[in-house]
Amino acid sequence: MGRLRDDSPALAGRREERKANNRAKLLAAARRVFAEKGLGEATARDIVRGTDLATGTFYNYFTDKEDAFRALLEELSEKARRVARTQRRQPGRTLEERIEGAYRSYFQIAVEDRELFAVFRRNAGAIAMMPGESLFEAGVDELFEDLVDWASVGEIQSVDFRYLATAMVGAGFQVATQLVDRDPPDVDAAARFCTQLFMGGISALPKA
């Protein structure tokens, strides 16, 4: 067989596959390092040590450890927002069922991918201090839009939807931090709790 030309589609495909695999290895190692050490204590060298790659390889994919950290945040944020919004927009379901479904899907991600969620939990303070970053901002904005839509069709009364969206998203995160530490974690109970809290206030919650 002849040697592949440097510009051949097959060789280019192999290079792209190798680059994707290397990036995935670095992000997998970064999960462990940031979850265990936190952003402040972690180094790029710590991340590379968790792979079979050369030290300099890290900088082919990320400018610094913060760049890798943001990539992890985007991974979990996008996944959580996608599944939650899908549940909130399920046709043929009551508002309560849609809200509970959104919380359930979010909590399921937290339980199934505890390592990545631990990155969020351990580094929440660092994330809040990052310029232009917010742990919840995109999720709050999307929920705000849905709340306005629900009010426009009479499903909920008009209140301060910015406060409400912030409270609902923040509560979900804080409940998730408790949920993942329970043995076993009861995703359904956590979803019902948050839903009942926001659908009816404290009076709607079951007695402890």
Disulfide bonds with the S-S distance in Angstrom:
none
